Structure formats: structure tokens, C-alpha cells
Amino acid sequence: MGNYTMEIKKFTAEIEDEYYRFMAEYLPDSEHERIKAFYLEYPEAFLYCKEGGELVGIAYGHDRSVQFPDDDSFELCGIAIRYDHWRKGYGSRLIAEFEKAAKAYGGKAVSLGSADGDVEKFYISCGYIPTEYNVWENGASCLKKIFAGMEDYASYDRQGDGFVVMRKEI
């Protein structure tokens, strides 16, 4: 991490262009207008991380009850760290600050979707529990498996273009 100090701050108008450029590069499937609408509703849950004045990470999300009234979780819609800053503590710090924001908004848990590999291992190391596996069918998410625990998650043979839903109580 060099001689710099990591700073995690809330999104502001001054960083808007830089934030959205970063999002477009690292989270290209993010729907720009939808994200802006969530920001207006949940500004405290839009965070960024800088080191030495350079943007190295972002995280953002919203209350899931907006779309799913029975869901008490706050969704981490996106988190990204610049590749040359992976595995140096940036993601863990950023996600911890996001969890604080989610709790301040009344979230009982944070939920997220992840598509395999090192990213899922990162979330598990941060205390997230895999709860289910979904696949995309005809443009919609379709539940394929509810996990009975970590062993069930680890042994499940994933089929199709899917993602794991994970959850952490906060």
C-alpha cells in the first residue's frame, strides 16, 4: 500500500464522473440511471476508497424492501477494487463501511449475488453465508437450489449461467 493512507468516504458530486467511470470499467453491467436513483434514496450507502488521491474502489447498494417488501436485507449491488490493489485489505475495509451504512438505514442483514471463484471466497472470508443458487432464464432470476449449509454449497454442481446469493446478519 505504499506510504499512502487509505481513505473511505461517501460519494459526493465532486467525484461523480470519476465514480461512474470506475463503475463502467469494473462493474460494466451496472445500470447507470437505476444506480443514480438508488443514490438519491440511499446516499450513505455509496462509498469510495482512495489512496494517495487515486480512486481505487467503490461500493454501493440499497434497501431490498424497495423491490421485495418481505426482505429485511440491504443489498450490496456492487463493489470493485482496482486490480492492482486486490488482496491488500481495501475490499474488506470498504465492505465493513458499507455494512455500517446498511445498518444505519435499518438493514438487518446485507445480501449480495456472486458468480463463483475468488470473489465468493472473499465474501465468505468477510462472514457472508451462501444461501441459494439462481440461474438466469428468459431474462429473470430463477431459484435452483437452497443451500443447507457450507458443505451443501461446496459440493453443489452448478449448472447454467448462475449466481450464489449470500447473506450476512449485521
SETI-450754 format. One line per 4 residues: number of its first residue (from 1); their letters; for each residue x, y, z of N, C-alpha, C. Coordinates in Angstrom, 3 decimals. Example, Ala and Ser with C-alpha at 12.3 -4.5 7.8 and 13.67 -1.06 7.14 Angstrom:
1> as> 13.190:-5.690:7.800:12.300:-4.500:7.800:13.200:-3.300:7.800 ~ 12.850:-2.250:7.080:13.670:-1.060:7.140:12.900:0.030:7.870
// end
This chain:
1> mgny> 0.802:-1.184:0.000:0.000:0.000:0.000:0.850:1.255:0.000 ~ 2.121:1.137:-0.091:2.982:2.308:-0.192:2.967:3.144:1.074 ~ 3.283:4.407:0.924:3.290:5.328:2.055:1.985:6.085:2.195 ~ 0.988:5.735:1.421:-0.284:6.431:1.429:-1.203:5.870:2.499
5> tmei> -2.237:6.611:2.780:-3.257:6.178:3.711:-4.556:5.980:2.957 ~ -5.174:4.858:3.177:-6.453:4.563:2.557:-7.533:5.448:3.169 ~ -8.343:6.062:2.307:-9.476:6.874:2.763:-10.756:6.276:2.194 ~ -11.736:6.069:3.058:-13.048:5.634:2.592:-14.008:6.761:2.911
9> kkft> -14.703:7.221:1.874:-15.604:8.366:2.011:-16.922:8.084:1.324 ~ -17.899:8.937:1.620:-19.197:8.854:0.964:-19.146:9.582:-0.372 ~ -19.865:9.043:-1.317:-19.995:9.613:-2.652:-20.420:11.079:-2.562 ~ -19.825:11.909:-3.397:-20.206:13.325:-3.473:-20.266:13.739:-4.940
13> aeie> -20.887:14.868:-5.203:-20.995:15.371:-6.577:-19.612:15.608:-7.181 ~ -18.640:15.980:-6.365:-17.296:16.260:-6.870:-16.624:15.029:-7.488 ~ -17.016:13.862:-7.047:-16.380:12.635:-7.547:-17.285:11.874:-8.520 ~ -18.454:12.422:-8.827:-19.453:11.706:-9.626:-18.905:11.154:-10.946
17> deyy> -18.264:11.971:-11.756:-17.756:11.497:-13.051:-16.729:10.387:-12.873 ~ -15.812:10.572:-11.944:-14.768:9.572:-11.687:-15.390:8.268:-11.178 ~ -16.365:8.381:-10.286:-17.057:7.232:-9.712:-17.727:6.404:-10.813 ~ -18.479:7.090:-11.685:-19.205:6.377:-12.733:-18.284:5.815:-13.817
21> rfma> -17.159:6.468:-14.069:-16.169:5.895:-14.997:-15.599:4.606:-14.413 ~ -15.276:4.647:-13.117:-14.755:3.465:-12.429:-15.790:2.342:-12.487 ~ -17.046:2.676:-12.216:-18.132:1.702:-12.251:-18.240:1.085:-13.649 ~ -18.168:1.918:-14.682:-18.282:1.422:-16.054:-17.145:0.457:-16.395
25> eylp> -15.948:0.711:-15.864:-14.808:-0.154:-16.138:-14.856:-1.458:-15.345 ~ -15.156:-1.374:-14.058:-15.068:-2.544:-13.183:-16.393:-3.270:-12.950 ~ -17.504:-2.573:-13.151:-18.836:-3.157:-12.969:-19.696:-2.795:-14.175 ~ -19.326:-3.272:-15.358:-19.956:-2.806:-16.592:-21.442:-3.123:-16.737
29> dseh> -21.958:-4.060:-15.961:-23.376:-4.389:-16.066:-24.264:-3.491:-15.210 ~ -23.668:-2.551:-14.492:-24.441:-1.633:-13.654:-25.286:-0.723:-14.541 ~ -26.528:-0.586:-14.176:-27.451:0.265:-14.920:-27.364:1.684:-14.358 ~ -26.714:2.544:-15.106:-26.365:3.892:-14.651:-27.563:4.662:-14.066
33> erik> -28.663:4.732:-14.772:-29.817:5.512:-14.306:-30.449:4.884:-13.060 ~ -30.505:3.564:-13.019:-31.047:2.870:-11.841:-30.168:3.138:-10.615 ~ -28.851:3.125:-10.829:-27.907:3.377:-9.746:-28.070:4.813:-9.235 ~ -28.216:5.764:-10.132:-28.418:7.162:-9.729:-29.684:7.308:-8.885
37> afyl> -30.735:6.603:-9.247:-31.982:6.651:-8.477:-31.774:6.090:-7.072 ~ -31.023:5.003:-6.968:-30.728:4.438:-5.647:-29.887:5.417:-4.822 ~ -28.959:6.101:-5.463:-28.133:7.079:-4.745:-29.003:8.162:-4.126 ~ -30.000:8.652:-4.848:-30.872:9.701:-4.318:-31.611:9.227:-3.080
41> eype> -31.926:7.937:-3.032:-32.652:7.362:-1.895:-31.722:6.937:-0.746 ~ -30.512:6.464:-1.072:-29.596:5.905:-0.069:-28.177:6.448:-0.234 ~ -27.970:7.744:-0.119:-26.641:8.324:-0.377:-25.543:7.822:0.554 ~ -25.883:7.452:1.769:-24.872:6.975:2.722:-24.301:5.613:2.334
45> afly> -24.998:4.919:1.432:-24.573:3.576:1.021:-23.791:3.589:-0.287 ~ -23.334:4.757:-0.695:-22.481:4.900:-1.878:-21.130:5.386:-1.383 ~ -20.143:4.503:-1.433:-18.841:4.766:-0.847:-17.738:4.636:-1.890 ~ -16.630:5.270:-1.597:-15.455:5.099:-2.445:-14.219:5.071:-1.576
49> ckeg> -13.183:4.500:-2.151:-11.913:4.345:-1.448:-10.825:4.979:-2.304 ~ -10.027:5.820:-1.685:-8.902:6.438:-2.376:-7.633:6.163:-1.595 ~ -6.562:6.113:-2.343:-5.244:6.056:-1.728:-4.348:6.989:-2.529 ~ -3.685:7.871:-1.826:-2.808:8.827:-2.496:-3.540:9.678:-3.513
53> gelv> -4.811:9.960:-3.259:-5.607:10.778:-4.155:-6.204:10.036:-5.340 ~ -5.898:8.752:-5.482:-6.413:7.962:-6.605:-7.574:7.082:-6.157 ~ -8.624:7.051:-6.975:-9.760:6.175:-6.723:-9.328:4.732:-6.940 ~ -9.487:3.902:-5.912:-9.079:2.502:-6.015:-10.224:1.533:-5.743
57> giay> -11.389:2.042:-5.323:-12.500:1.143:-5.061:-13.808:1.878:-4.840 ~ -14.907:1.168:-5.106:-16.248:1.708:-4.860:-17.144:0.605:-4.320 ~ -18.203:1.008:-3.655:-19.244:0.087:-3.199:-20.552:0.862:-3.145 ~ -21.639:0.184:-3.467:-22.940:0.850:-3.404:-24.047:-0.186:-3.278
61> ghdr> -25.195:0.274:-2.780:-26.327:-0.625:-2.636:-27.573:0.092:-2.184 ~ -28.589:-0.701:-1.859:-29.894:-0.147:-1.478:-30.676:-1.146:-0.631 ~ -31.742:-0.670:-0.051:-32.649:-1.485:0.755:-33.442:-2.400:-0.191 ~ -33.389:-3.696:0.035:-34.086:-4.642:-0.850:-35.593:-4.561:-0.731
65> svqf> -36.100:-4.016:0.365:-37.553:-3.943:0.521:-38.196:-3.043:-0.531 ~ -37.389:-2.219:-1.210:-37.905:-1.406:-2.307:-38.509:-2.314:-3.379 ~ -37.828:-3.410:-3.680:-38.300:-4.344:-4.690:-39.015:-5.553:-4.094 ~ -38.613:-5.937:-2.879:-39.142:-7.130:-2.236:-39.559:-6.775:-0.804
69> pddd> -40.810:-6.390:-0.594:-41.264:-5.892:0.716:-40.988:-6.797:1.908 ~ -40.884:-8.106:1.707:-40.638:-9.024:2.817:-39.158:-9.241:3.110 ~ -38.282:-8.619:2.342:-36.838:-8.803:2.515:-36.300:-7.724:3.450 ~ -35.675:-8.145:4.554:-35.152:-7.190:5.540:-33.677:-6.862:5.313
73> sfel> -33.139:-7.260:4.159:-31.719:-7.030:3.930:-31.466:-5.776:3.095 ~ -30.242:-5.355:3.159:-29.742:-4.242:2.370:-28.817:-4.875:1.347 ~ -29.031:-4.609:0.062:-28.270:-5.282:-0.981:-26.994:-4.536:-1.342 ~ -25.890:-5.258:-1.336:-24.639:-4.739:-1.878:-24.726:-5.004:-3.381
77> cgia> -25.074:-3.971:-4.139:-25.268:-4.127:-5.593:-23.945:-4.240:-6.320 ~ -22.954:-3.532:-5.825:-21.664:-3.569:-6.492:-20.534:-3.164:-5.567 ~ -19.436:-3.855:-5.717:-18.200:-3.496:-5.027:-17.067:-3.858:-5.982 ~ -16.122:-2.967:-6.113:-14.996:-3.222:-7.016:-13.751:-2.533:-6.472
81> iryd> -12.651:-3.222:-6.607:-11.341:-2.698:-6.222:-10.454:-2.769:-7.455 ~ -9.695:-1.714:-7.691:-8.769:-1.719:-8.811:-7.861:-2.945:-8.711 ~ -7.642:-3.623:-9.829:-6.927:-4.909:-9.826:-5.577:-4.862:-9.114 ~ -4.835:-3.781:-9.284:-3.519:-3.709:-8.649:-3.597:-3.456:-7.141
85> hwrk> -4.799:-3.359:-6.604:-4.990:-3.175:-5.164:-5.711:-4.359:-4.510 ~ -5.905:-5.441:-5.256:-6.539:-6.635:-4.699:-5.655:-7.246:-3.617 ~ -6.315:-7.887:-2.659:-5.668:-8.651:-1.587:-4.744:-7.797:-0.716 ~ -5.162:-6.557:-0.518:-4.378:-5.652:0.331:-5.246:-5.012:1.407
89> gygs> -6.470:-5.526:1.588:-7.343:-5.031:2.640:-8.344:-3.974:2.219 ~ -8.280:-3.499:1.004:-9.192:-2.455:0.552:-10.644:-2.944:0.525 ~ -10.860:-4.111:-0.073:-12.213:-4.650:-0.175:-12.835:-4.917:1.181 ~ -12.059:-5.487:2.099:-12.574:-5.784:3.442:-12.968:-4.512:4.174
93> rlia> -12.146:-3.501:4.072:-12.462:-2.216:4.723:-13.682:-1.556:4.087 ~ -13.749:-1.598:2.770:-14.871:-0.980:2.058:-16.182:-1.688:2.387 ~ -16.158:-3.016:2.426:-17.377:-3.759:2.732:-17.805:-3.535:4.188 ~ -16.847:-3.394:5.097:-17.178:-3.113:6.503:-17.869:-1.752:6.637
97> efek> -17.411:-0.767:5.892:-18.050:0.555:5.921:-19.430:0.501:5.281 ~ -19.568:-0.295:4.229:-20.884:-0.462:3.605:-21.856:-1.094:4.603 ~ -21.404:-2.090:5.347:-22.261:-2.744:6.342:-22.726:-1.752:7.401 ~ -21.856:-0.823:7.801:-22.254:0.217:8.767:-23.357:1.093:8.188
101> aaka> -23.222:1.469:6.915:-24.248:2.288:6.264:-25.568:1.526:6.186 ~ -25.501:0.245:5.821:-26.705:-0.576:5.731:-27.416:-0.652:7.076 ~ -26.651:-0.820:8.121:-27.222:-0.884:9.469:-27.861:0.451:9.849 ~ -27.220:1.558:9.482:-27.766:2.885:9.781:-29.111:3.101:9.072
105> yggk> -29.301:2.467:7.933:-30.578:2.553:7.213:-31.603:1.552:7.743 ~ -31.253:0.786:8.748:-32.189:-0.156:9.350:-32.097:-1.570:8.806 ~ -31.097:-1.839:7.970:-30.923:-3.190:7.441:-30.587:-4.169:8.557 ~ -31.178:-5.332:8.503:-30.887:-6.388:9.484:-29.759:-7.286:8.995
109> avsl> -29.543:-7.242:7.668:-28.523:-8.067:7.032:-28.098:-7.391:5.743 ~ -26.973:-7.854:5.204:-26.544:-7.439:3.874:-26.617:-8.681:3.011 ~ -27.183:-8.540:1.812:-27.241:-9.646:0.869:-26.566:-9.217:-0.427 ~ -26.157:-10.210:-1.209:-25.472:-9.929:-2.470:-25.510:-11.156:-3.346
113> gsad> -25.226:-10.961:-4.616:-25.101:-12.062:-5.561:-23.664:-12.156:-6.028 ~ -23.151:-13.373:-6.156:-21.761:-13.573:-6.559:-21.672:-14.749:-7.523 ~ -20.773:-14.636:-8.488:-20.672:-15.665:-9.525:-19.369:-16.449:-9.457 ~ -19.137:-17.137:-8.348:-18.072:-18.132:-8.243:-16.668:-17.559:-8.033
117> gdve> -15.752:-18.456:-7.782:-14.337:-18.140:-7.720:-13.876:-17.352:-6.516 ~ -12.819:-16.582:-6.747:-12.180:-15.823:-5.673:-13.104:-14.806:-5.026 ~ -14.034:-14.265:-5.787:-14.946:-13.268:-5.234:-15.816:-13.908:-4.148 ~ -16.330:-15.101:-4.411:-17.128:-15.789:-3.392:-16.281:-16.102:-2.162
121> kfyi> -15.050:-16.515:-2.369:-14.159:-16.787:-1.237:-13.947:-15.523:-0.413 ~ -13.819:-14.375:-1.092:-13.675:-13.100:-0.391:-14.894:-12.832:0.483 ~ -16.096:-12.977:-0.090:-17.304:-12.714:0.690:-17.410:-13.660:1.888 ~ -17.099:-14.925:1.675:-17.140:-15.892:2.781:-16.146:-15.483:3.867
125> scgy> -14.958:-15.022:3.470:-13.965:-14.582:4.463:-14.439:-13.354:5.236 ~ -15.384:-12.614:4.663:-15.952:-11.430:5.333:-17.197:-11.786:6.142 ~ -17.526:-13.082:6.238:-18.639:-13.525:7.065:-19.947:-13.768:6.338 ~ -19.941:-13.748:5.018:-21.165:-13.984:4.247:-21.407:-15.470:4.086
129> ipte> -22.680:-15.855:4.164:-23.087:-17.252:4.090:-23.847:-17.474:2.777 ~ -23.413:-18.435:1.964:-24.167:-18.759:0.745:-25.532:-19.337:1.125 ~ -26.598:-18.769:0.583:-27.944:-19.224:0.940:-28.661:-19.941:-0.190 ~ -28.379:-19.532:-1.449:-29.078:-20.164:-2.571:-28.327:-19.955:-3.875
133> ynvw> -28.712:-20.758:-4.873:-28.149:-20.636:-6.218:-29.287:-20.334:-7.181 ~ -29.089:-19.318:-8.014:-30.075:-18.907:-9.007:-29.435:-18.914:-10.385 ~ -30.251:-19.113:-11.410:-29.788:-19.003:-12.791:-30.686:-18.009:-13.526 ~ -30.151:-17.495:-14.616:-30.918:-16.581:-15.469:-31.646:-17.398:-16.526
137> enga> -32.955:-17.259:-16.557:-33.780:-17.919:-17.572:-34.770:-16.900:-18.110 ~ -34.741:-16.695:-19.417:-35.648:-15.743:-20.067:-35.584:-14.360:-19.432 ~ -34.370:-13.940:-19.073:-34.165:-12.607:-18.526:-34.554:-12.428:-17.067 ~ -34.895:-13.511:-16.401:-35.294:-13.418:-14.995:-34.497:-14.412:-14.150
141> sclk> -34.333:-14.072:-12.892:-33.647:-14.936:-11.946:-34.579:-16.072:-11.530 ~ -34.057:-17.289:-11.555:-34.851:-18.465:-11.217:-34.095:-19.281:-10.157 ~ -34.727:-19.510:-9.025:-34.127:-20.274:-7.936:-33.919:-21.725:-8.354 ~ -32.672:-22.216:-8.166:-32.357:-23.611:-8.490:-32.050:-24.446:-7.249
145> kifa> -31.509:-23.809:-6.210:-31.073:-24.590:-5.046:-31.018:-23.704:-3.816 ~ -31.560:-24.164:-2.714:-31.385:-23.523:-1.411:-30.355:-24.360:-0.674 ~ -29.297:-23.726:-0.207:-28.216:-24.455:0.455:-28.568:-24.762:1.904 ~ -28.257:-26.001:2.307:-28.495:-26.447:3.673:-27.332:-26.086:4.595
149> gmed> -26.263:-25.542:4.046:-25.086:-25.177:4.830:-23.870:-25.081:3.924 ~ -22.727:-24.839:4.519:-21.498:-24.651:3.751:-21.087:-25.911:2.985 ~ -21.286:-27.075:3.580:-20.923:-28.320:2.902:-21.792:-28.525:1.659 ~ -23.075:-28.246:1.788:-24.004:-28.346:0.658:-23.600:-27.361:-0.446
153> yasy> -23.259:-26.151:-0.070:-22.797:-25.131:-1.019:-21.530:-25.598:-1.740 ~ -20.561:-26.105:-0.983:-19.272:-26.519:-1.553:-19.407:-27.705:-2.502 ~ -20.363:-28.581:-2.256:-20.491:-29.786:-3.083:-21.489:-29.622:-4.237 ~ -22.198:-28.537:-4.286:-23.225:-28.361:-5.313:-22.608:-28.180:-6.695
157> drqg> -23.088:-28.930:-7.674:-22.617:-28.849:-9.061:-23.476:-27.825:-9.795 ~ -22.929:-26.658:-9.985:-23.668:-25.564:-10.619:-23.876:-25.825:-12.103 ~ -25.078:-25.560:-12.520:-25.433:-25.721:-13.926:-25.994:-24.389:-14.428 ~ -25.602:-23.987:-15.623:-26.157:-22.781:-16.230:-25.428:-21.510:-15.833
161> dgfv> -25.933:-20.416:-16.340:-25.394:-19.079:-16.084:-26.014:-18.565:-14.801 ~ -25.355:-18.826:-13.678:-25.981:-18.521:-12.408:-25.133:-17.736:-11.443 ~ -25.693:-17.535:-10.260:-25.022:-16.808:-9.201:-25.498:-17.308:-7.847 ~ -24.640:-17.141:-6.867:-24.941:-17.524:-5.499:-25.398:-16.286:-4.744
165> vmrk> -26.499:-16.417:-4.025:-26.964:-15.352:-3.137:-26.309:-15.616:-1.786 ~ -25.730:-14.555:-1.217:-25.062:-14.666:0.080:-25.671:-13.631:1.020 ~ -25.533:-13.893:2.310:-26.167:-13.029:3.313:-25.285:-12.979:4.555 ~ -25.284:-11.825:5.187:-24.592:-11.649:6.461:-25.479:-10.817:7.371
169> ei> -25.751:-11.351:8.548:-26.521:-10.592:9.542:-25.614:-9.472:10.075 ~ -26.202:-8.281:10.271:-25.395:-7.163:10.782:-25.969:-6.580:12.058
// end
